[in-house]
């Protein structure tokens, strides 16, 4: 099971790398004024979302479920962590919606909004790690 735990952590780090970086790309994309720059950001965003974030998310969930079934974790901390995971999935999917808006040149938000939006996964990560490691309840 330690290999499964290691794989869970590896893919969680991969997923979070994308969750941290994609909104940062949105900041720069929202600021871009030239067509070539906008097209470059579209490619970068699409490759990050589909090539790194989506596989990282799926494999994080697969190995996390495997751990849950293998260890039989119980407790309120687990349900709280699963709640964080649901919120992360929602954040991830919302990033996909924003990606689609940029791809169709339909972004309506400012770079300042994306700067704040970029901070959300930090809170999710902190809460998830504390819940998984400390198991406070």
Beta strands, then each sheet from edge to edge (+ up, - down):
end
